[in-house]
Amino acid sequence: MSSVHHRIILYYQTLSTLLPILNTPDCCGVTHIHLSAFHFGKNPDNTPYIHLNNYPPENEKFNSVWKELEEAQQKGIKIVMMLGGAGGAFDVLFSNYEVYSIILLQTLRQYSCIEGIDLDIEEGVQLTDVQKLIRTIRTEMGPDFLITLAPVQSSLESDTPGMGGFVYKDLLNSPEGKEIAYFNGQFYGSFTEESYDNCIKNGYKPEQVVMGMIYSENMSNALYNIVACNQMYPKFGGVFCWEYIYAPPQAPDHPEQWAKLMQGIFYPPHKKVSWAQWFVNLLHYINPYYWISK
């Protein structure tokens, strides 16, 4: 289990430059970047492939991406491969596991900056297949390699099957569940203190659950609920935003501002101000007129 709490995670699929993060002191507090999204398929000649979005990861169009990710790793940010998502991956993987698992492992080893994998399962699979994949990754990539999953928040609030067709609590309580560093909860439908609290009451530890928001979330509401969860749970697992380039409140010109706000919540300035006043300051910070005045 990862010992890092208060994670600040950016999903990175629209592969614009990361320099706004990298050129900021402490990288705005960003702890993880989830490189999105990898999936499998077959070339016209029927040979199997792994792609990052629509191209092989070694395609020259990604040269600057890998260079910046390596720099991010050197600055202490964990780089995580996101496998799956809306584009799928797991149907193909499990249909020919011996072939595609080898391709996956080769890719993980080829790019040394990758220190983890995020299994975003949005298609029906067998729990036993997911467990097999976790065992393979742990055995082949070693004890320090991060393994995470990305269920929708309702699958953590209650023990109903998620988009993958299995119950996450069953996975958590299995031997393979001990290998999961954290769950990137997609709280897109209900980014609230109540939903997060329901997940914890359902048996998940606060440090296991990252509260994920989509870029279109109302930022004032998001800040209120993140502050509330952080106060309620000292080991609050952190936050993520899908996705980096659209992160509010000042995307796309300043996508790093979202991470700065999260850093301010988890590591506020040392000067003594009340939580109420500090939150008012945050709301002022995201007011669009603030940016116009700057």
Secondary structure, 3 states (H helix, E strand, C coil): CCCCCCEEEEEECCCCCCHHHHCCHHHHHCCEEEEEEEEEEECCCCCEEEEECCECCCCHHHHHHHHHHHHHHHCCCEEEEEEEHHHCCHHHHHHCHHHHHHHHHHHHHHCCCEEEEEEECCCCCCHHHHHHHHHHHHHHHCCCCEEEECCECHHHHCCCCCCCCCCHHHHHCCHHHHHCCEEEEECCCCCCHHHHHHHHHCCCCHHHEEEEEECCCCHHHHHHHHHHHHHHCCCCCEEEEECHHHCCCCCCCCCHHHHHHHHHHHCCCCCCCCHHHHHHHHHHHHCHHHHHHC
